[in-house]
Amino acid sequence: MDPYFQISSQVADALSSGRPVVALESTIFTHGLPRPRNIAVALEAEDIVRREGAVPATIGVHRGIPTVGLDEDQIHELAYDDIALKSGIRELPLGAVLKKNAGTTISGSIYLARRAGIDVFATGGLGGVHHGAHRTYDESADLIALSRTPIVVISSGAKAILDVAATLERLETLCVPIVGYRTHAYPGFYVADSGHRVTHRLESADDIATVYRAQRRLDTPGALLVGNPIPTEAQLDPTRLEETVTKAWAAADERGINGQGLTPFLLEFIRAKTGGASLEANVALYRNNVQLATQVALSLKAAPQEP
Protein backbone atom coordinates (compact mmCIF):
# COMPACT_ATOMS: atom_id res chain seq x y z
CA MET A 1 0.00 0.00 0.00
CA ASP A 2 1.45 3.34 -1.09
CA PRO A 3 1.43 5.62 2.00
CA TYR A 4 1.48 8.75 -0.17
CA PHE A 5 -1.10 8.20 -2.92
CA GLN A 6 -3.93 5.74 -3.50
CA ILE A 7 -6.17 4.94 -6.47
CA SER A 8 -9.05 2.59 -5.76
CA SER A 9 -9.03 -0.70 -7.63
CA GLN A 10 -12.34 0.19 -9.31
CA VAL A 11 -10.97 3.46 -10.67
CA ALA A 12 -7.62 1.94 -11.61
CA ASP A 13 -9.35 -0.88 -13.49
CA ALA A 14 -11.59 1.58 -15.34
CA LEU A 15 -8.65 3.75 -16.38
CA SER A 16 -6.52 0.81 -17.51
CA SER A 17 -9.37 -0.58 -19.60
CA GLY A 18 -10.20 2.80 -21.19
CA ARG A 19 -13.59 3.26 -19.52
CA PRO A 20 -14.83 6.82 -18.83
CA VAL A 21 -14.14 8.15 -15.34
CA VAL A 22 -15.48 11.33 -13.69
CA ALA A 23 -13.62 12.94 -10.81
CA LEU A 24 -15.83 14.31 -8.01
CA GLU A 25 -15.02 16.70 -5.21
CA SER A 26 -15.07 16.04 -1.47
CA THR A 27 -15.28 19.50 0.10
CA ILE A 28 -18.98 19.59 -0.76
CA PHE A 29 -19.55 16.87 1.84
CA THR A 30 -16.73 17.67 4.30
CA HIS A 31 -17.36 21.42 4.50
CA GLY A 32 -20.13 22.50 2.15
CA LEU A 33 -23.33 20.77 3.26
CA PRO A 34 -24.91 19.91 6.61
CA ARG A 35 -25.30 16.33 7.82
CA PRO A 36 -26.86 14.00 6.73
CA ARG A 37 -27.54 15.85 3.47
CA ASN A 38 -23.83 15.81 2.71
CA ILE A 39 -23.73 12.01 2.54
CA ALA A 40 -26.86 11.83 0.40
CA VAL A 41 -25.48 14.32 -2.13
CA ALA A 42 -22.07 12.62 -2.30
CA LEU A 43 -23.59 9.22 -2.98
CA GLU A 44 -26.18 10.64 -5.40
CA ALA A 45 -23.38 12.19 -7.46
CA GLU A 46 -21.70 8.80 -7.73
CA ASP A 47 -25.01 7.19 -8.69
CA ILE A 48 -25.55 9.75 -11.47
CA VAL A 49 -22.16 8.88 -12.95
CA ARG A 50 -22.82 5.15 -12.78
CA ARG A 51 -26.30 5.39 -14.29
CA GLU A 52 -24.89 7.22 -17.29
CA GLY A 53 -22.30 4.50 -17.86
CA ALA A 54 -19.13 5.95 -16.35
CA VAL A 55 -17.13 5.31 -13.16
CA PRO A 56 -17.11 7.88 -10.32
CA ALA A 57 -13.87 8.81 -8.59
CA THR A 58 -14.57 10.82 -5.46
CA ILE A 59 -11.32 12.44 -4.36
CA GLY A 60 -10.21 13.25 -0.81
CA VAL A 61 -7.52 12.67 1.79
CA HIS A 62 -8.24 9.63 3.94
CA ARG A 63 -6.19 9.46 7.14
CA GLY A 64 -3.44 11.45 5.48
CA ILE A 65 -3.38 9.57 2.16
CA PRO A 66 -4.54 11.44 -0.97
CA THR A 67 -7.06 9.03 -2.48
CA VAL A 68 -8.71 8.89 -5.89
CA GLY A 69 -11.86 6.82 -5.59
CA LEU A 70 -13.00 6.97 -1.96
CA ASP A 71 -15.26 4.05 -1.07
CA GLU A 72 -18.59 4.51 0.71
CA ASP A 73 -17.12 3.88 4.18
CA GLN A 74 -14.38 6.44 3.57
CA ILE A 75 -16.93 8.99 2.34
CA HIS A 76 -18.95 8.48 5.53
CA GLU A 77 -15.83 8.85 7.65
CA LEU A 78 -14.79 12.12 6.02
CA ALA A 79 -18.34 13.48 6.08
CA TYR A 80 -18.72 12.89 9.82
CA ASP A 81 -15.23 14.01 10.82
CA ASP A 82 -15.63 17.21 12.85
CA ILE A 83 -11.97 18.10 12.40
CA ALA A 84 -11.56 17.21 8.72
CA LEU A 85 -9.18 19.65 7.08
CA LYS A 86 -9.29 21.34 3.69
CA SER A 87 -6.47 20.34 1.40
CA GLY A 88 -5.28 22.16 -1.68
CA ILE A 89 -2.15 21.12 -3.56
CA ARG A 90 0.23 22.63 -1.02
CA GLU A 91 -1.32 20.71 1.90
CA LEU A 92 -1.34 17.27 0.25
CA PRO A 93 2.18 16.23 1.38
CA LEU A 94 1.43 17.22 4.98
CA GLY A 95 -0.94 14.31 5.28
CA ALA A 96 2.06 12.00 5.47
CA VAL A 97 2.71 13.36 8.97
CA LEU A 98 -0.67 14.70 10.10
CA LYS A 99 -2.59 11.50 9.20
CA LYS A 100 -5.85 13.48 9.15
CA ASN A 101 -8.87 13.35 6.88
CA ALA A 102 -9.35 16.24 4.49
CA GLY A 103 -11.70 17.38 1.80
CA THR A 104 -9.78 18.38 -1.30
CA THR A 105 -10.37 21.79 -2.85
CA ILE A 106 -10.54 22.23 -6.60
CA SER A 107 -6.78 22.70 -6.78
CA GLY A 108 -6.10 19.52 -4.82
CA SER A 109 -8.82 17.54 -6.59
CA ILE A 110 -7.76 18.32 -10.16
CA TYR A 111 -4.09 17.75 -9.34
CA LEU A 112 -4.87 14.27 -8.00
CA ALA A 113 -7.32 13.54 -10.81
CA ARG A 114 -4.72 14.26 -13.47
CA ARG A 115 -2.05 12.33 -11.57
CA ALA A 116 -4.40 9.35 -11.82
CA GLY A 117 -5.08 10.02 -15.52
CA ILE A 118 -8.65 11.36 -15.29
CA ASP A 119 -9.77 13.94 -17.87
CA VAL A 120 -13.03 15.32 -16.43
CA PHE A 121 -13.89 16.88 -13.07
CA ALA A 122 -17.26 18.07 -11.77
CA THR A 123 -17.55 20.69 -9.05
CA GLY A 124 -19.98 23.34 -7.85
CA GLY A 125 -18.38 26.78 -7.84
CA LEU A 126 -14.82 27.91 -8.43
CA GLY A 127 -12.56 29.72 -6.05
CA GLY A 128 -11.26 33.01 -7.37
CA VAL A 129 -10.47 36.60 -6.50
CA HIS A 130 -12.02 37.91 -3.29
CA HIS A 131 -13.35 41.42 -2.92
CA GLY A 132 -10.57 43.74 -1.75
CA ALA A 133 -7.85 41.48 -3.14
CA HIS A 134 -5.93 44.57 -4.29
CA ARG A 135 -5.26 45.11 -0.57
CA THR A 136 -5.26 41.57 0.83
CA TYR A 137 -3.95 39.56 -2.15
CA ASP A 138 -6.68 37.04 -1.30
CA GLU A 139 -6.94 34.87 -4.40
CA SER A 140 -7.74 31.17 -4.49
CA ALA A 141 -5.03 28.69 -5.38
CA ASP A 142 -7.65 27.19 -7.71
CA LEU A 143 -6.72 29.84 -10.27
CA ILE A 144 -3.08 28.78 -10.53
CA ALA A 145 -4.03 25.10 -10.52
CA LEU A 146 -6.48 25.69 -13.39
CA SER A 147 -3.71 27.36 -15.39
CA ARG A 148 -1.42 24.34 -14.98
CA THR A 149 -3.64 21.26 -14.96
CA PRO A 150 -4.91 19.76 -18.25
CA ILE A 151 -8.45 18.66 -17.39
CA VAL A 152 -12.05 19.55 -18.25
CA VAL A 153 -13.65 21.34 -15.29
CA ILE A 154 -17.44 21.63 -15.21
CA SER A 155 -18.63 24.32 -12.79
CA SER A 156 -21.45 26.81 -12.37
CA GLY A 157 -19.15 29.79 -12.31
CA ALA A 158 -17.19 31.36 -9.50
CA LYS A 159 -18.72 31.27 -6.04
CA ALA A 160 -21.27 34.05 -5.52
CA ILE A 161 -19.20 35.68 -2.77
CA LEU A 162 -16.29 36.45 -5.10
CA ASP A 163 -15.32 39.36 -7.30
CA VAL A 164 -16.45 37.73 -10.54
CA ALA A 165 -15.08 40.43 -12.85
CA ALA A 166 -11.63 40.20 -11.29
CA THR A 167 -11.75 36.41 -11.32
CA LEU A 168 -12.48 36.37 -15.06
CA GLU A 169 -9.66 38.84 -15.70
CA ARG A 170 -7.23 36.65 -13.78
CA LEU A 171 -8.32 33.55 -15.67
CA GLU A 172 -7.74 35.39 -18.95
CA THR A 173 -4.28 36.48 -17.81
CA LEU A 174 -3.52 32.89 -16.83
CA CYS A 175 -4.59 31.69 -20.32
CA VAL A 176 -7.42 29.48 -19.02
CA PRO A 177 -10.02 29.08 -21.80
CA ILE A 178 -13.60 29.60 -20.59
CA VAL A 179 -16.64 28.49 -22.54
CA GLY A 180 -20.32 28.70 -21.74
CA TYR A 181 -22.40 25.58 -22.11
CA ARG A 182 -25.24 26.69 -24.40
CA THR A 183 -24.87 30.26 -23.16
CA HIS A 184 -22.79 33.41 -23.57
CA ALA A 185 -23.60 34.41 -19.98
CA TYR A 186 -20.97 33.45 -17.44
CA PRO A 187 -22.87 31.57 -14.72
CA GLY A 188 -23.26 33.17 -11.31
CA PHE A 189 -23.26 30.03 -9.13
CA TYR A 190 -26.67 30.42 -7.41
CA VAL A 191 -27.99 32.24 -10.50
CA ALA A 192 -27.74 31.40 -14.18
CA ASP A 193 -26.26 34.75 -15.24
CA SER A 194 -23.56 36.59 -13.29
CA GLY A 195 -23.94 39.67 -15.48
CA HIS A 196 -20.65 38.91 -17.23
CA ARG A 197 -20.17 37.45 -20.70
CA VAL A 198 -18.01 34.73 -22.18
CA THR A 199 -16.87 35.00 -25.77
CA HIS A 200 -17.40 31.40 -26.73
CA ARG A 201 -20.24 28.94 -26.18
CA LEU A 202 -20.39 25.25 -26.93
CA GLU A 203 -23.62 23.40 -27.64
CA SER A 204 -22.86 19.81 -26.73
CA ALA A 205 -20.71 17.43 -24.72
CA ASP A 206 -19.18 16.33 -28.02
CA ASP A 207 -18.07 19.91 -28.73
CA ILE A 208 -16.48 20.14 -25.28
CA ALA A 209 -14.65 16.87 -25.90
CA THR A 210 -13.42 18.10 -29.28
CA VAL A 211 -12.00 21.30 -27.81
CA TYR A 212 -10.28 19.35 -25.05
CA ARG A 213 -8.76 16.96 -27.57
CA ALA A 214 -7.45 19.97 -29.50
CA GLN A 215 -5.93 21.37 -26.31
CA ARG A 216 -4.09 18.13 -25.69
CA ARG A 217 -2.86 17.82 -29.29
CA LEU A 218 -1.62 21.41 -29.17
CA ASP A 219 -0.20 20.83 -25.70
CA THR A 220 -1.56 24.12 -24.41
CA PRO A 221 -1.30 24.37 -20.62
CA GLY A 222 -4.16 24.31 -18.19
CA ALA A 223 -7.78 23.32 -17.94
CA LEU A 224 -10.78 23.76 -20.18
CA LEU A 225 -13.22 25.62 -17.95
CA VAL A 226 -16.88 25.02 -18.81
CA GLY A 227 -19.49 27.33 -17.30
CA ASN A 228 -22.67 25.29 -16.88
CA PRO A 229 -25.53 27.47 -15.56
CA ILE A 230 -27.76 26.32 -12.74
CA PRO A 231 -31.18 25.32 -14.15
CA THR A 232 -33.30 28.48 -14.14
CA GLU A 233 -36.05 26.85 -12.13
CA ALA A 234 -33.56 26.18 -9.32
CA GLN A 235 -31.79 29.55 -9.21
CA LEU A 236 -32.17 32.14 -6.46
CA ASP A 237 -33.69 35.55 -7.03
CA PRO A 238 -30.74 37.58 -8.42
CA THR A 239 -31.67 40.85 -6.69
CA ARG A 240 -32.18 39.24 -3.32
CA LEU A 241 -28.94 37.31 -3.70
CA GLU A 242 -26.94 40.46 -4.43
CA GLU A 243 -28.36 42.13 -1.32
CA THR A 244 -27.60 39.08 0.81
CA VAL A 245 -24.01 38.81 -0.43
CA THR A 246 -23.42 42.49 0.42
CA LYS A 247 -24.71 41.88 3.95
CA ALA A 248 -22.55 38.76 4.27
CA TRP A 249 -19.40 40.70 3.44
CA ALA A 250 -20.34 43.45 5.89
CA ALA A 251 -20.84 40.87 8.63
CA ALA A 252 -17.47 39.23 7.88
CA ASP A 253 -15.69 42.59 7.99
CA GLU A 254 -17.38 43.49 11.26
CA ARG A 255 -16.27 40.22 12.86
CA GLY A 256 -12.78 40.28 11.39
CA ILE A 257 -13.16 36.95 9.63
CA ASN A 258 -10.60 36.16 6.94
CA GLY A 259 -8.38 33.40 5.56
CA GLN A 260 -9.73 29.87 5.20
CA GLY A 261 -12.61 30.66 7.54
CA LEU A 262 -13.99 33.39 5.28
CA THR A 263 -15.68 31.34 2.57
CA PRO A 264 -17.50 28.96 4.97
CA PHE A 265 -18.73 31.96 7.00
CA LEU A 266 -20.04 33.79 3.95
CA LEU A 267 -21.79 30.74 2.52
CA GLU A 268 -23.37 29.89 5.87
CA PHE A 269 -24.55 33.50 6.24
CA ILE A 270 -26.20 33.29 2.80
CA ARG A 271 -27.76 29.92 3.65
CA ALA A 272 -29.29 31.30 6.85
CA LYS A 273 -30.55 34.50 5.23
CA THR A 274 -32.15 32.61 2.33
CA GLY A 275 -33.84 30.10 4.61
CA GLY A 276 -31.84 27.24 3.16
CA ALA A 277 -32.68 28.10 -0.44
CA SER A 278 -28.99 28.60 -1.28
CA LEU A 279 -28.27 25.05 -0.10
CA GLU A 280 -30.94 23.65 -2.40
CA ALA A 281 -29.53 25.70 -5.27
CA ASN A 282 -26.05 24.38 -4.53
CA VAL A 283 -27.27 20.80 -4.69
CA ALA A 284 -29.20 21.43 -7.93
CA LEU A 285 -26.25 23.02 -9.72
CA TYR A 286 -23.84 20.31 -8.54
CA ARG A 287 -26.18 17.57 -9.76
CA ASN A 288 -26.41 19.36 -13.12
CA ASN A 289 -22.63 19.62 -13.37
CA VAL A 290 -22.11 15.95 -12.58
CA GLN A 291 -24.52 15.01 -15.36
CA LEU A 292 -22.72 17.16 -17.93
CA ALA A 293 -19.29 15.98 -16.77
CA THR A 294 -20.39 12.38 -17.28
CA GLN A 295 -21.60 13.13 -20.80
CA VAL A 296 -18.23 14.73 -21.60
CA ALA A 297 -16.33 11.76 -20.17
CA LEU A 298 -18.39 9.40 -22.34
CA SER A 299 -17.81 11.57 -25.40
CA LEU A 300 -14.06 11.60 -24.84
CA LYS A 301 -14.04 7.81 -24.97
CA ALA A 302 -16.12 7.70 -28.16
CA ALA A 303 -14.58 7.92 -31.62
CA PRO A 304 -13.65 11.58 -32.23
CA GLN A 305 -15.76 13.44 -34.75
CA GLU A 306 -14.19 15.52 -37.52
CA PRO A 307 -14.20 19.20 -36.45
Secondary structure in CASP SS format (residue, H / E / C, confidence):
PFRMAT SS
TARGET T0000
AUTHOR 0000-0000-0000
METHOD secondary structure of the structure
MODEL  1
M C 1.00
D C 1.00
P C 1.00
Y C 1.00
F C 1.00
Q E 1.00
I E 1.00
S C 1.00
S H 1.00
Q H 1.00
V H 1.00
A H 1.00
D H 1.00
A H 1.00
L H 1.00
S H 1.00
S C 1.00
G C 1.00
R C 1.00
P C 1.00
V E 1.00
V E 1.00
A E 1.00
L E 1.00
E C 1.00
S C 1.00
T H 1.00
I H 1.00
F H 1.00
T H 1.00
H H 1.00
G H 1.00
L C 1.00
P C 1.00
R C 1.00
P C 1.00
R H 1.00
N H 1.00
I H 1.00
A H 1.00
V H 1.00
A H 1.00
L H 1.00
E H 1.00
A H 1.00
E H 1.00
D H 1.00
I H 1.00
V H 1.00
R H 1.00
R H 1.00
E C 1.00
G C 1.00
A C 1.00
V E 1.00
P E 1.00
A E 1.00
T E 1.00
I E 1.00
G E 1.00
V E 1.00
H E 1.00
R C 1.00
G C 1.00
I E 1.00
P E 1.00
T E 1.00
V E 1.00
G C 1.00
L C 1.00
D C 1.00
E H 1.00
D H 1.00
Q H 1.00
I H 1.00
H H 1.00
E H 1.00
L H 1.00
A H 1.00
Y C 1.00
D C 1.00
D C 1.00
I C 1.00
A C 1.00
L E 1.00
K E 1.00
S E 1.00
G C 1.00
I H 1.00
R H 1.00
E H 1.00
L H 1.00
P H 1.00
L H 1.00
G H 1.00
A H 1.00
V H 1.00
L H 1.00
K C 1.00
K C 1.00
N C 1.00
A E 1.00
G E 1.00
T E 1.00
T C 1.00
I H 1.00
S H 1.00
G H 1.00
S H 1.00
I H 1.00
Y H 1.00
L H 1.00
A H 1.00
R H 1.00
R H 1.00
A H 1.00
G C 1.00
I C 1.00
D C 1.00
V E 1.00
F E 1.00
A E 1.00
T C 1.00
G C 1.00
G C 1.00
L E 1.00
G C 1.00
G C 1.00
V E 1.00
H C 1.00
H C 1.00
G C 1.00
A H 1.00
H H 1.00
R H 1.00
T H 1.00
Y C 1.00
D C 1.00
E E 1.00
S C 1.00
A H 1.00
D H 1.00
L H 1.00
I H 1.00
A H 1.00
L H 1.00
S H 1.00
R H 1.00
T C 1.00
P C 1.00
I C 1.00
V E 1.00
V E 1.00
I E 1.00
S E 1.00
S C 1.00
G C 1.00
A E 1.00
K C 1.00
A C 1.00
I C 1.00
L C 1.00
D C 1.00
V H 1.00
A H 1.00
A H 1.00
T H 1.00
L H 1.00
E H 1.00
R H 1.00
L H 1.00
E H 1.00
T H 1.00
L C 1.00
C C 1.00
V C 1.00
P C 1.00
I E 1.00
V E 1.00
G E 1.00
Y E 1.00
R C 1.00
T C 1.00
H C 1.00
A E 1.00
Y C 1.00
P C 1.00
G E 1.00
F C 1.00
Y C 1.00
V E 1.00
A C 1.00
D C 1.00
S C 1.00
G C 1.00
H C 1.00
R E 1.00
V C 1.00
T C 1.00
H E 1.00
R E 1.00
L E 1.00
E C 1.00
S C 1.00
A H 1.00
D H 1.00
D H 1.00
I H 1.00
A H 1.00
T H 1.00
V H 1.00
Y H 1.00
R H 1.00
A H 1.00
Q H 1.00
R H 1.00
R H 1.00
L H 1.00
D C 1.00
T C 1.00
P C 1.00
G C 1.00
A C 1.00
L E 1.00
L E 1.00
V E 1.00
G E 1.00
N C 1.00
P C 1.00
I C 1.00
P C 1.00
T H 1.00
E H 1.00
A H 1.00
Q C 1.00
L C 1.00
D C 1.00
P H 1.00
T H 1.00
R H 1.00
L H 1.00
E H 1.00
E H 1.00
T H 1.00
V H 1.00
T H 1.00
K H 1.00
A H 1.00
W H 1.00
A H 1.00
A H 1.00
A H 1.00
D H 1.00
E H 1.00
R H 1.00
G C 1.00
I C 1.00
N C 1.00
G H 1.00
Q H 1.00
G H 1.00
L H 1.00
T H 1.00
P H 1.00
F H 1.00
L H 1.00
L H 1.00
E H 1.00
F H 1.00
I H 1.00
R H 1.00
A H 1.00
K H 1.00
T C 1.00
G C 1.00
G C 1.00
A H 1.00
S H 1.00
L H 1.00
E H 1.00
A H 1.00
N H 1.00
V H 1.00
A H 1.00
L H 1.00
Y H 1.00
R H 1.00
N H 1.00
N H 1.00
V H 1.00
Q H 1.00
L H 1.00
A H 1.00
T H 1.00
Q H 1.00
V H 1.00
A H 1.00
L H 1.00
S H 1.00
L H 1.00
K H 1.00
A C 1.00
A C 1.00
P C 1.00
Q C 1.00
E C 1.00
P C 1.00
END
